[in-house]
């Protein structure tokens, strides 16, 4: 049975970029939307979209459906917001998954929000616990789980769903990396208690495993270069493929 959103998606304007409906939004409006609808968002998911995920979606119809199947896909990558503004969406600003997570954590103690963290390694999750204790007093973390680096069996998956649902979180933060985390959220849409948000490297940023680019590099669409310099072996091939295709299809051809 198809999932039925409990929040009207039409209230969120979008800019279609290479087939992906990127939300025309900024952080202030996203936080306001979240606080108004957090109860209705339980069981739904949100993608944090960038050049890599957008090009992947353009080349993979099933993944495009995943990107468009949640409540929204926010413009995590600066090039997406730039293209959106070129196309007349003046209110579209870069709104990253990791920054959204930080903003939600800041207000969680006052609002009573609870959180579950799914993904990454036990070492990183342990670092996160220390960060939360130091920086977010009163934060309610109702669970953390580092899944094995292999597909889960049906029984294991059911056990994970039960573990999360028994904890009754308001937010379920997914740190599996793209496209794995988006596919996981789509597969569990309607089965999970809590609002699922894919934050990619957000766990590693907050744990201090990797550094975020300086603000000036983020503003100049150069965060990819900063990431590349930190991990050239893994990212060189990916960035060559996705960046060139994004420029050709989204910028030159206007897809």
N, C-alpha and C positions, 0 to 999 in steps of 0.2 A: 504494500500500500504506500502510495506517495506521501511524503511528509507535507503537512500543512502548517505553514508559518502562522504563529499566533500573533505576530505583529505585521501590519500591512506594509509590505516592501515598497509599495508605490510612494510612500512618504519620503523615501530616500532617493533623490535624483541620482542618475548614473550617467557616465560618459563611456560609451563602448569603445574600447581600445583593443584591436586585434581579436575581437569576439568576446572579450571579458567586460562585464558590466562593472566598471570601477566607480565606487561611490564618490559623488561630489560632496565632500565633507571636509571638516577640519577637526582638530582635537576638541575644541570647546563644544561643538555640536555633537560630536560622537559621545563625549562624556555625559552630556545632557540626555541624549537618546538612551544611553545605557541605564542611567539612573531612573528614568521614567518607565522603562520596560523590562527591567532585569528579571522579574518573575515570569513574564511571557517569553523571554529568551531562553529559558531552560529547555534543553534538548536541541537547541539550534546551534549554529556555528558561524564564525566570521573568519574570513581569510585576510591575511595581510599580504597584498600582492605587490610584486616588483617586476623588474624586467625579466628575470629568469622565469618566474611563474607564468607571466603573460605570454612569453614566447613558447614555453612548454604547452600552454593551453591552446595556442594558435596551431600547434603541430599535432595535438592530441585531443580529439573531440571529446573523449570521455573525461579527460582532466578539465577541459573547458566547462563541461557540465558541472563538475565538482566546484570549480571556482564560482560559478554562477548559482550554485544550489543552496548556498547559505543565506543568511539574512543580508549580508553585504560583503563586498571585497574592498577593503580600504586601500588607498594609495600609499603603500609602504615605501615604494621607490620614488625618489624625486623625479626621475624622467616621466613617470606616469602623471604626476600632478602638473608638470610643465606642459606635456602634450594636451592634457585636459584644459588647461588655461588657454593654450593656443586655439583650442576648438570652442572657446567661448564660455567655459565653465569657470568664471572668475572666482567663485567661492571654494574651488578645489585646492586644498593644501596638502602637502606631504604629512601623512599621519601614520607613524610607524607602530608596528605591533609591540616592540619592546617599550617604547615610550608610553603607549596606551596602558600596558601592564603596570608600569611604574606609577602612572597617574591614578589608576584604580587602587593600587596598594596604599597610596597616600591617604585615601579617603575611606579605606575599608574599616578601620577600627571604629570610626565615628558612625558609620552606616551599618555596621554589623555584618559585612560581607564575609563569606568564608571561601576558602580556596583549595583547590587540588592541583598538584603539579605532576604531569605525566610526560616522561621522556628523559633524555640525557642519561648521565651515568650516576651511580650512587655517590661518587666523589663530588660531582657538581651539585647534586641535591643536598649533600651535607654542607657544602659551602653556602648554598642558598639559605639553609636554616640559620646559619650564623649571621648572614646579612640581614635576614628578617628580624632576628632577635635584637640586632644592633640598631637598625634603621627604621623599623616599623613596629614599635611597641604596641601590643594589643592585637596584632594581626592574627586572625584565625586561620591557621593552616590545618585542614582536616585530613590531609593525606598527601603522600608523595609516592611515586612509583617509577622505577627505571626498568622498562621492559627489555627483554632479551633482544639482541640484534639478529633476529630471525622472525619469520612469520609465526604468530601465535596459533596454537591449535584452537579448534572450536571451544573446547572445554576451558582452555586458558583464557580465551577472550571473554567468555561468559563470566569467569571468575573476576576478571578485571572490571567488567561492567558492574557486577554486584558490589565489588569493593568501593568503586566510586559512588554508586547510587546509595549505598548504606551510609556513606559519609555526608551526603546531602549538601554538596558545595553549591555556592552561587556561581562561581567561575571555575572552569576546568582549563588550565593553561597547558597547551600542547607544544612540546619542544622536540619534535622529531625531525625537523628539517623538511624542506619542500622537495618533491611533491608528496612525500610520504605522509606528512602531518595532515594535509588537506584531504587526502584520500581516507585517512583514518577517521577524521571528523565526519565526512560524508557517510561513511559506512556505519557510523554510530549515531547519526542524526535521528532523534526521536527515541533513542535507547538510553541516552545518558542524562542523568540529572545534573543540571548546571549548564551554563553558557560556555561553549567550547571556543577557544581562541587560539589559533596557531601563531606562535611568536618566533619561530625559527631559532636564531641564535640568541634569543632573549635570555634564556637561562645562563648561557655562557657569558654574556655581557654582564649580567647582574652578579654572577659568581666571581667575576674578575678573570675568567680564563682567557678572554680576548678583549681588546680595547675597541671602543667605538671611534669612528673617525671624528676629527675636530669639527666643530660646527661649521666653519667656513668651507670645509670639503663637502659636508652634507648639503650645504646651500648651493654649491656649484656642481652638484650631480657627480661628485667624485668619491663618494663613499665606496663604490665598487673598487676603485684604485687602491684605497687604503686597505680594504679586505684582501685584495690581490697581493699587495706587498707583504702581508702577514702570512699568507698561505698560497704562494704561487704554484706549487706543484698540483694542488687540488683544483684551483680556480682558473688557471690560465685557459684551459680548453673550454670550460663552461662559459667564461666571459667572452671569449672570441666568438663562440657560436651565438650566444644570446644577444650580446650587444650589437653585433653587426646586423642580425636579423631584425632586431627592434628598430634600429635606425632606418633600415630599408623599408620595412612594412609600415611601421607606425608614423615615422617622420616623413619619409619620401613619398610613399604610396598613400598615406592617410588612412590606413586600415584601422 
